[in-house]
Amino acid sequence: MVEALEPRIGDAFGVALLDRLAGSGSAIVIERDDGFVDVDASDYFGNVDADPLWPWLRNYLGRRVLDLGSGAGRGALQVQSENVDVLALDVSPGCIEVCRRRGVNSTFVGTLEQLANTDPESFDTVLALGNNLGLIGSPEAAGHFFEAAAAVGTNDVRIAGTMLDPHLTDSPVHLEYHASNRARGRLPGNVTIRVRYQRAATAWFDLLWASPTELEEICAAHGWVIEDTEPAGILYGAVLRRA
């Protein structure tokens, strides 16, 4: 029997998007810490105008926008095309290289917390498209997230983005994961995943998928409130601001 090899840990997602930009590549796979895997069918190069929540989120853009978890830059490019100053942020160097090659003018490689430590100019809006409100990470990590958002923002900064409501499922494999999370004292939708691409994988990381009620409770614990929400199937839009 041939011994199975572990994937190489690195910028798997960034490499995948660079390959797609070059017109090649293969499937991107999401692996959950319970062994569940699924092919990521997201269109990272699609037009943001096709997102049903974009017209609603567009109303909350200020004069300067931080595109959080920019990926291939579709959000940043859309905001930039509307003559709004925008900075694309992603922890993936490959993603930021894709953003640059596609014409995003201003970029940053790193986390929201790392950006906050650079004493950046203040943003009116932190934009979290593509379910990127999940980058709050977990209830335990939420304090660091909100502190960093406040540090990079104006006094009335808003976080405007989309979130997956994990309770809107009847899939047994997801419901079993929810039950396991509850048994461990975690929120049902607090997932630990990594991205797999060919022979590479990212490090494991947490995403927070929460209902509007759960998100409201997390915000309140850190001095933030939900200003507005907009449903769109299993996703919903949410705008957060400091209380």
C-alpha positions, -999 to +999 in steps of 0.1 A: +000+000+000+013+035-009+013+058+020-010+088+015+008+122+015-005+153+032-011+184+011+015+211+011+003+240+033+004+274+016-016+298-005-038+272-022-066+296-029-044+323-044-027+298-066-061+285-078-072+320-087-040+328-105-044+296-126-080+306-134-069+340-144-044+323-168-072+302-183-062+269-166-066+251-133-089+226-117-115+224-090-113+243-057-124+221-028-136+232+006-127+207+034-144+209+068-127+196+100-153+167+103-141+153+069-169+168+048-157+181+014-174+200-013-164+216-046-164+254-045-186+265-074-183+302-067-177+326-096-149+347-082-145+365-115-182+373-120-198+407-121-209+420-087-241+434-105-253+397-107-253+395-069-290+401-058-278+418-027-255+443-044-281+470-052-290+470-015-254+470-002-245+497-027-266+522-007-242+518+022-209+527+004-192+557+017-165+578+002-137+553+010-142+516+011-122+486+024-130+454+004-125+427+030-114+393+017-112+407-019-104+374-036-102+381-073-112+417-068-147+417-082-160+439-054-131+463-055-133+466-093-170+474-091-165+500-064-135+515-083-156+517-115-181+539-096-153+564-088-152+554-051-118+551-034-113+514-025-086+492-009-086+455-017-075+434+013-068+397+014-045+374+034-036+356+002-007+370-018-020+352-048-054+368-046-038+402-043-017+396-073-049+386-092-064+419-080-035+439-093-034+421-127-071+428-131-066+465-125-073+471-088-054+503-079-049+499-042-042+466-023-030+452+010-018+416+018-028+407+054-056+406+079-079+434+091-059+435+123-026+438+105-040+467+084-052+484+116-016+483+129-003+503+099-023+534+109-042+535+076-065+563+064-100+559+077-126+540+058-163+548+058-173+513+048-158+478+054-174+458+025-177+421+031-191+405+000-194+368-008-204+357+027-173+375+041-191+386+072-181+351+082-145+364+086-156+375+121-143+340+127-160+330+160-176+346+190-143+344+207-125+362+179-152+388+173-137+413+197-105+415+177-124+418+145-146+447+157-117+465+174-098+463+141-128+475+121-132+505+145-094+512+142-095+514+104-128+532+102-142+567+106-163+574+137-195+563+119-179+534+100-202+506+088-195+470+080-218+460+051-218+425+038-234+391+035-237+362+058-249+326+055-277+316+079-267+280+088-301+271+101-317+273+067-307+237+058-322+203+061-290+185+050-282+156+075-244+161+071-247+198+081-272+192+109-249+166+124-221+191+123-244+217+140-251+191+168-214+184+172-207+221+175-234+225+202-219+196+221-186+214+221-201+246+233-198+263+198-224+280+178-240+256+153-226+275+123-191+281+136-172+261+110-135+252+107-124+247+071-095+248+048-092+253+010-077+225-011-064+229-046-045+201-064-017+191-040-019+222-018-041+234+011-044+265+032-041+263+070-072+256+089-093+286+098-126+295+114-157+311+097-187+323+116-220+315+099-248+329+121-285+338+120-294+374+123-303+369+159-270+352+167-251+379+148-270+406+168-260+390+201-223+389+190-224+425+179-240+436+211-213+419+232-188+442+215-206+475+213-220+471+178-255+468+164-272+456+133-285+487+115-303+468+087-307+434+071-320+421+038-329+384+031-317+366+000-323+328+003-298+312+026-278+344+026-287+377+040-272+411+039-264+430+071-251+464+079-233+468+112-223+500+130-210+509+164-237+514+190 
